[in-house]
Amino acid sequence: MAKSDRVQKGSSKWDIVIGPQRNLFDLRLRELWHARDLIMLFVRRDFVSVYKQTILGPLWYLIQPLLTTITFTVIFGNIAKLPTDGLPQFLFYMSGTVTWTYFASCLTKTSETFVSNANLFGKVYFPRLAVPISILISNLIAFAIQFAFFLAFMGYFVLQGTQLHPNWWMLLTPVLLLMMAGLGLGFGIIVSSLTTKYRDLRFLVQFGVQLLMYVTPVIYPISSIPHQFQVLIQFNPMSSVVEAFRYAYLGAGTVNLVQLGYSFGIMLVVIIIGVVMFNRVEATFMDTV
Amino acid sequence: MSDPVIIAENISKAYRLGQIGSGTLTNDLKGWWAKARGKPNPLLKIGQEELDGEILWALREVSFSVEQGMVLGIIGRNGAGKSTVLKILSRVTAPTSGQIKVKGRIASLLEVGTGFHPELTGRENIYLNGAILGMKRVEIDRKFDEILDFSEVEQFIDTPVKRYSSGMYVRLAFAVAAHLEPEILVVDEVLAVGDVEFQKKCLGKMGDVAREGRTVLFVSHNMSAILRLTQESIVLEKGHLVIRAPSAEAVDYYLSGGNAKAGERIWDADEVPADAAPFRPIALRLLDKAGKIVDTVRSTEAFKIEMEYALAGPLTGLRIGIYLSTARGEVVLTSFDTDDQKHFEKHGSRPAGHYISGCVLPPDFLNGGCYTLGVNASSYRVRRYFMDEQALIFNVDTSGAPGMQWAEPRPGVLRPRLEWKIESK
């Protein structure tokens, strides 16, 4: 009698129940929280391994935005003579490049989650979302380095006597970062969920992100766009983020809280759709990859 | 001991064969668009039905339970569904229907070293791999020295693992996995890697795990490892669970459950692979001294092994070989019909025709037990025409054999009647 009691009591408590398809909104966020050590180790792995066996090492984090900014300054600033809201061209393009790069690398790297980790995912279970989230964090480190670099240039320009107007919008920096990360993650995991079935999307992402840059005010300010088209540009949720960033640190840009609110809303929608799709694909993607 | 820690209820897993969807978005969109307009899919060939691909049931309604502290073997031929069971258990893929309930943490050794990054050092990989397998950082900190000790790569711990030899790599990987301390450990063919000394260590670790009251699922093709390490086994055949029994019984069932039949194996034309031509196996037989087909021979009597085959064309250098093994997979002997120099010269080339190659095994030779007989037809260093490693299974009966006055099992494969001399001096 005592024994059967124990068995009953024991068998009522299962740690894992493995079934066919999970509830759509059973996102297992608790599991993700428990995997935070793993996320940090992935971040470390990405950070350490990327520049191993390169001569310049982490210096590449600085060379990339620097060269891009110089190129933009020469081509768009000096040759095409695009306006920059009265800001020094170098700082204008650098602020655009640094912010855009963070969004773009979050998107492209998370979009490869399933395809490039197929080998690992095929052998061990851990909350799959740990991978895209670790990508956001390791990119954030790169962003922090590049952003400090940008601040250094800002300081240099101020010392040279350039009038810049950093303002209280700077306090929104964490929110802006969250929005860039969120949009990158959301779109990225939607694409990665779809690429398990449609490999076309990988190519689309590669040049799609490049094209997207041209409908984001990275190389031109919104104010330079004819008024009737500004709405079209602002339809792109990244536009207000880039402009807000520029406005906060350099003091020129076209942005208001309504536009930011719109982008924030889009980010939430994209993340929810992305996470739900991701969780659905996660259960069986090994059979289709 | 009696609490189940795993209960699998009616697990089925279907795979769709062939291409899933058409592989590209544009083609799928074309298909949907055509369907939406009620027109046939333009990408299907005329007369082709719209199928969702053929469905392969890798597992069909498999149910089993595993009690705490048990070492359960999973046996089956390739494609029987063993790996699918493990994949579902380790949550790499979800079952199509049914569910598995698990108590405690499962760690799989599906393949050791998953997630190892070649550029990272041994130390960094221990942490990364440990975390991927589900360990917390503090847990790894606590066990780090133990892991290092077990892996025997202490002096290279700060070297990137891409500089490791494959043996060191495997040792380090296994060391991490072995220190997971999961309640349930899943092991799949892991013993195939590493040197002998290390394999011993692994088996020891598995034994420790089991002794500590934890549960082990062990998948292997190595029947002697199954017999040594597991108490009970399940046999899978084409996705169905066919038997669950004490391991000795399950292994016997598995070995005899294939195509081996009592005393004779006849190959139907459609069982012979096309690339065997011009060789065509007909039958392998076991005959007693009266010439009768038997599946049990006496240890004290000679018996005959006969291979019947046909050649559709002449063959040069053909040799017919037999492989005699114990039920546990240890090879007893290999012999070819042209081993003898005379036969080798005379039958160097054989014209088309119908042949029987036979040999006699001497009396007082094999110990009692279960044996398997394999057959092979090849030309040395040219081509292997045909091979069946487990064509026949037979028993050897020891009645009348030397030493039968003691009713104890006698270890060893052979049971010869040796000429003893006992002298008093």
HADDOCK unambig.tbl for C-alpha pairs under 7 A between the chains (distance, minus, plus):
assign (segid A and resid 7 and name CA) (segid B and resid 3 and name CA) 6.10 0.50 0.50
assign (segid A and resid 14 and name CA) (segid B and resid 101 and name CA) 6.18 0.50 0.50
assign (segid A and resid 14 and name CA) (segid B and resid 102 and name CA) 5.72 0.50 0.50
assign (segid A and resid 14 and name CA) (segid B and resid 103 and name CA) 4.96 0.50 0.50
assign (segid A and resid 15 and name CA) (segid B and resid 102 and name CA) 5.90 0.50 0.50
assign (segid A and resid 15 and name CA) (segid B and resid 103 and name CA) 4.91 0.50 0.50
assign (segid A and resid 15 and name CA) (segid B and resid 104 and name CA) 5.86 0.50 0.50
assign (segid A and resid 16 and name CA) (segid B and resid 101 and name CA) 5.86 0.50 0.50
assign (segid A and resid 16 and name CA) (segid B and resid 102 and name CA) 5.08 0.50 0.50
assign (segid A and resid 16 and name CA) (segid B and resid 103 and name CA) 6.53 0.50 0.50
assign (segid A and resid 17 and name CA) (segid B and resid 99 and name CA) 6.86 0.50 0.50
assign (segid A and resid 17 and name CA) (segid B and resid 100 and name CA) 5.74 0.50 0.50
assign (segid A and resid 17 and name CA) (segid B and resid 101 and name CA) 4.48 0.50 0.50
assign (segid A and resid 17 and name CA) (segid B and resid 102 and name CA) 6.24 0.50 0.50
assign (segid A and resid 18 and name CA) (segid B and resid 99 and name CA) 5.41 0.50 0.50
assign (segid A and resid 18 and name CA) (segid B and resid 100 and name CA) 4.97 0.50 0.50
assign (segid A and resid 18 and name CA) (segid B and resid 101 and name CA) 6.26 0.50 0.50
assign (segid A and resid 19 and name CA) (segid B and resid 94 and name CA) 6.52 0.50 0.50
assign (segid A and resid 19 and name CA) (segid B and resid 95 and name CA) 6.28 0.50 0.50
assign (segid A and resid 19 and name CA) (segid B and resid 97 and name CA) 6.97 0.50 0.50
assign (segid A and resid 19 and name CA) (segid B and resid 98 and name CA) 6.28 0.50 0.50
assign (segid A and resid 19 and name CA) (segid B and resid 99 and name CA) 4.48 0.50 0.50
assign (segid A and resid 19 and name CA) (segid B and resid 100 and name CA) 6.61 0.50 0.50
assign (segid A and resid 20 and name CA) (segid B and resid 94 and name CA) 5.35 0.50 0.50
assign (segid A and resid 20 and name CA) (segid B and resid 95 and name CA) 4.84 0.50 0.50
assign (segid A and resid 20 and name CA) (segid B and resid 96 and name CA) 5.12 0.50 0.50
assign (segid A and resid 20 and name CA) (segid B and resid 97 and name CA) 5.29 0.50 0.50
assign (segid A and resid 20 and name CA) (segid B and resid 98 and name CA) 6.81 0.50 0.50
assign (segid A and resid 37 and name CA) (segid B and resid 131 and name CA) 6.80 0.50 0.50
assign (segid A and resid 37 and name CA) (segid B and resid 136 and name CA) 6.40 0.50 0.50
assign (segid A and resid 37 and name CA) (segid B and resid 137 and name CA) 6.18 0.50 0.50
assign (segid A and resid 38 and name CA) (segid B and resid 131 and name CA) 5.04 0.50 0.50
assign (segid A and resid 38 and name CA) (segid B and resid 132 and name CA) 6.33 0.50 0.50
assign (segid A and resid 41 and name CA) (segid B and resid 128 and name CA) 5.77 0.50 0.50
assign (segid A and resid 49 and name CA) (segid B and resid 119 and name CA) 5.92 0.50 0.50
assign (segid A and resid 49 and name CA) (segid B and resid 120 and name CA) 6.79 0.50 0.50
assign (segid A and resid 120 and name CA) (segid B and resid 114 and name CA) 6.10 0.50 0.50
assign (segid A and resid 120 and name CA) (segid B and resid 115 and name CA) 6.00 0.50 0.50
assign (segid A and resid 121 and name CA) (segid B and resid 92 and name CA) 6.66 0.50 0.50
assign (segid A and resid 122 and name CA) (segid B and resid 92 and name CA) 5.74 0.50 0.50
assign (segid A and resid 123 and name CA) (segid B and resid 92 and name CA) 6.25 0.50 0.50
assign (segid A and resid 123 and name CA) (segid B and resid 110 and name CA) 6.32 0.50 0.50
assign (segid A and resid 123 and name CA) (segid B and resid 111 and name CA) 6.92 0.50 0.50
assign (segid A and resid 124 and name CA) (segid B and resid 90 and name CA) 6.65 0.50 0.50
assign (segid A and resid 124 and name CA) (segid B and resid 92 and name CA) 6.16 0.50 0.50
assign (segid A and resid 124 and name CA) (segid B and resid 133 and name CA) 6.88 0.50 0.50
assign (segid A and resid 125 and name CA) (segid B and resid 90 and name CA) 6.31 0.50 0.50
assign (segid A and resid 125 and name CA) (segid B and resid 91 and name CA) 5.61 0.50 0.50
assign (segid A and resid 125 and name CA) (segid B and resid 92 and name CA) 5.58 0.50 0.50
assign (segid A and resid 126 and name CA) (segid B and resid 132 and name CA) 6.61 0.50 0.50
assign (segid A and resid 197 and name CA) (segid B and resid 23 and name CA) 6.39 0.50 0.50
assign (segid A and resid 198 and name CA) (segid B and resid 23 and name CA) 5.72 0.50 0.50
assign (segid A and resid 198 and name CA) (segid B and resid 24 and name CA) 5.07 0.50 0.50
assign (segid A and resid 198 and name CA) (segid B and resid 25 and name CA) 5.54 0.50 0.50
assign (segid A and resid 199 and name CA) (segid B and resid 24 and name CA) 6.47 0.50 0.50
assign (segid A and resid 200 and name CA) (segid B and resid 24 and name CA) 6.04 0.50 0.50
assign (segid A and resid 200 and name CA) (segid B and resid 25 and name CA) 6.68 0.50 0.50
assign (segid A and resid 283 and name CA) (segid B and resid 93 and name CA) 5.60 0.50 0.50
assign (segid A and resid 283 and name CA) (segid B and resid 94 and name CA) 5.40 0.50 0.50
assign (segid A and resid 284 and name CA) (segid B and resid 93 and name CA) 5.17 0.50 0.50
assign (segid A and resid 284 and name CA) (segid B and resid 94 and name CA) 5.77 0.50 0.50
assign (segid A and resid 286 and name CA) (segid B and resid 93 and name CA) 6.25 0.50 0.50
assign (segid A and resid 287 and name CA) (segid B and resid 15 and name CA) 7.00 0.50 0.50
